[in-house]
Amino acid sequence: MKVISVIGLFVVILYSSEIEHMKIHQYNKKATVKLQKENLMKKYAKVDEEKLKEIVKKATNEKIIYKKIKHQNTTIYYKVLTKSYILKIDAISGEILKKEKR
């Protein structure tokens, strides 16, 4: 009876650690997909980070606090936050799509 309980306990421990292991890999897989997608968008973008800084400085006279490359339908754009503004800048042409106060 003691042998069966010990084997049962071992199986439960082994099974629960495998479930935790799978959760870790599923999470990492999703993060990897997001990273690959972001790198692909950066590859297609013609506006690099230096050019983006120039555009934002010219439009708002402020520094970039946060920037993220995103896409919506067929448009790839940067979402940029400064101290006073939220901007959407086309990553292909450098055109300011939207500028609003925070």
N, C-alpha and C positions, 0 to 999 in steps of 0.2 A: 504494500500500500504506500509506504514511504517512497519507494522508487518511482511509482507512477506520479505522485505529487511533485517530486523533484523534476521529473521529465516534463510534466505539464507546466510547471513554473518556468522552466528553460524555454519551452516553446512560446509561451506568452511574452517573455522578455525578448526573444529573437524576433517575433512577429512585430511587436511594438517598435523596436529599433528600426526594422525595415520600413515601416510606415513613415517614421520620422525621416528616414533617409530619402524616401521617395518625395516627401513634401519639400525637402531642400532642393532636390534636383528639378522639380517642377517650377519652383520659384526662380531658380537660376536660369532655367530655360526661357522663361518669360522675360527676364531682364536682358538676356542675350539677344532675344528677338528685338526688343526695343532699341538696344544699342546698335544692332545691325541696321535697323530702319533709320535711326538718327544719322549714322555714318553715311548711308546711301543718300539721304537728303543733303548732307553737307557736300557730298561729291557733286551733286547736280547744281548746287547753289553757285552762282557766279560772284556773289557779293561775299568777300571773306570778312574776317573779324575786324581787320584794320579799316576796311572800307565802311563797315557797319558803324564803327566808332566815329568816323568822319561824318557820316550821314546824320547820326543822332546828335552829335555836337553842333552841326550846322542847323538842325531843325529845332533843338531845344536849348542849346548852350549849356547842357548838363552832361554828367558822366553816366554810363550804363551801370545800373545796380544789378539787374538780372536780365539774361537773354536766353531764349530757347528757340530752336528751330522746330517748326511745326508745318503741317500741311492741312489743307481743306480743299476737297475735290481735286482740282488740278493745279492749285496754287501752293507753292512752297514759300513760307514767309518766316520772318523772325518776330517773335513777340518780345518786346523790349520794355523794361521798366526803368524809369529814371526817378529822380526825387519827386518830380511834379507831374510826369506824363506816363501814359501807356501808349506804346506805338506798335503798329503792325507794319513791317517793312518787307516788301517783296524781295525774296532771296535771289531772284534771277535778274531783275532790272534795277533794284535799289530804290524803287518808287515807294513813297510812304502811302500805304493803303488806308491807315486810320491813325488819327492822333487825338487823344482825349486826355483831359485833366484827371488826375487821380483823386 
